[in-house]
């Protein structure tokens, strides 16, 4: 559990006013994974994240003093064949390089856990690259590694 008294940032829902700062963080995330995205896909992603009818939610970490965005988390709620209740897929998690080692990644994940608990989700899950050692060090502390391997076409 985080000591929220010592946090110099707050976790909150993404707002439409966050567009420029979100784009900067999103670009950093895409660069990290070497996954260029066309402008139309970025526009559609932004639209979905701001549409209450979509099963997607976006959280951001905001610096308490400067109000700069420091990190983001995108999650998708969906049904599954292995659970009665919804599942929560934490699809994207990113903290700006200059803001790392401040507990922001953990705080964003715990905020996603809170959203999922409020919806009575059966599980929260995510994946990362095997070589993402820094992130995996955190994930190993706050979640259980399942051993599944992803395949895709």
KAURFEN-V676910 format. One record per residue. N is the residue number from 1. RES is the residue in three letters. PHI is phi as a letter, one per 30 degrees, with the letter a starting at -180 (none if undefined). OMEGA is omega as a letter, one per 30 degrees, with the letter a starting at -180 (* if undefined). BURIAL is 1 if it has 9 or more other C-alpha atoms within 8 Angstrom, else 0. Layout:
BEGIN
[[N/RES/PHI/OMEGA/BURIAL] [N/RES/PHI/OMEGA/BURIAL]]
END
This chain:
BEGIN
[[1/UNK/none/a/0] [2/UNK/d/l/0] [3/UNK/d/a/0] [4/UNK/d/l/0] [5/UNK/d/a/0] [6/UNK/c/a/0] [7/UNK/d/l/0] [8/UNK/c/l/0] [9/UNK/b/l/1] [10/UNK/b/l/1] [11/UNK/c/a/1] [12/UNK/b/l/0] [13/UNK/d/l/0] [14/UNK/d/l/1] [15/UNK/b/l/0] [16/UNK/d/l/0] [17/UNK/d/a/0] [18/UNK/d/a/0] [19/UNK/e/a/1] [20/UNK/d/a/0] [21/UNK/d/l/1] [22/UNK/d/a/1] [23/UNK/e/l/0] [24/UNK/d/l/0] [25/UNK/d/a/1] [26/UNK/d/l/1] [27/UNK/d/l/0] [28/UNK/d/l/1] [29/UNK/d/l/1] [30/UNK/d/l/1] [31/UNK/d/a/1] [32/UNK/e/a/0] [33/UNK/d/a/0] [34/UNK/h/a/0] [35/UNK/b/l/0] [36/UNK/d/a/0] [37/UNK/b/l/0] [38/UNK/d/a/0] [39/UNK/e/a/0] [40/UNK/d/l/0] [41/UNK/d/l/0] [42/UNK/d/l/1] [43/UNK/d/l/0] [44/UNK/d/l/0] [45/UNK/e/l/0] [46/UNK/e/a/1] [47/UNK/d/a/0] [48/UNK/d/a/1] [49/UNK/d/a/1] [50/UNK/c/a/1] [51/UNK/c/a/0] [52/UNK/d/l/0] [53/UNK/d/l/0] [54/UNK/d/l/0] [55/UNK/d/a/0] [56/UNK/c/l/1] [57/UNK/b/l/1] [58/UNK/b/l/1] [59/UNK/c/l/1] [60/UNK/b/l/1] [61/UNK/c/a/1] [62/UNK/b/l/1] [63/UNK/d/a/1] [64/UNK/d/a/0] [65/UNK/c/a/0] [66/UNK/d/a/0] [67/UNK/i/l/0] [68/UNK/d/l/0] [69/UNK/d/a/1] [70/UNK/c/a/1] [71/UNK/a/a/1] [72/UNK/b/l/1] [73/UNK/b/l/1] [74/UNK/c/l/1] [75/UNK/b/a/1] [76/UNK/b/l/1] [77/UNK/c/a/1] [78/UNK/a/l/1] [79/UNK/d/l/1] [80/UNK/b/a/0] [81/UNK/d/a/0] [82/UNK/c/a/0] [83/UNK/b/l/1] [84/UNK/d/a/0] [85/UNK/d/l/0] [86/UNK/d/l/1] [87/UNK/c/l/1] [88/UNK/b/l/1] [89/UNK/c/l/1] [90/UNK/d/a/1] [91/UNK/d/a/1] [92/UNK/b/l/0] [93/UNK/b/a/1] [94/UNK/a/l/1] [95/UNK/b/l/1] [96/UNK/e/a/1] [97/UNK/e/a/0] [98/UNK/d/a/0] [99/UNK/c/a/1] [100/UNK/d/l/1] [101/UNK/i/l/0] [102/UNK/c/a/0] [103/UNK/i/a/0] [104/UNK/d/l/1] [105/UNK/e/l/1] [106/UNK/d/a/0] [107/UNK/d/l/1] [108/UNK/d/l/1] [109/UNK/d/l/1] [110/UNK/d/l/0] [111/UNK/d/l/1] [112/UNK/d/l/1] [113/UNK/e/a/1] [114/UNK/d/l/0] [115/UNK/e/a/0] [116/UNK/d/l/1] [117/UNK/d/l/0] [118/UNK/d/l/0] [119/UNK/c/a/0] [120/UNK/h/l/0] [121/UNK/d/l/1] [122/UNK/d/l/1] [123/UNK/a/l/0] [124/UNK/c/a/1] [125/UNK/b/l/0] [126/UNK/a/l/0] [127/UNK/b/l/0] [128/UNK/b/l/0] [129/UNK/d/l/0] [130/UNK/e/a/0] [131/UNK/d/a/0] [132/UNK/d/a/0] [133/UNK/d/a/0] [134/UNK/d/l/0] [135/UNK/d/a/0] [136/UNK/d/l/1] [137/UNK/d/l/0] [138/UNK/d/a/1] [139/UNK/e/l/1] [140/UNK/d/l/1] [141/UNK/d/a/0] [142/UNK/c/l/0] [143/UNK/a/l/0] [144/UNK/c/l/0] [145/UNK/d/a/0] [146/UNK/c/a/0] [147/UNK/i/l/0] [148/UNK/d/l/0] [149/UNK/c/a/0] [150/UNK/d/l/0] [151/UNK/b/l/0] [152/UNK/a/l/0] [153/UNK/c/*/0]]
END
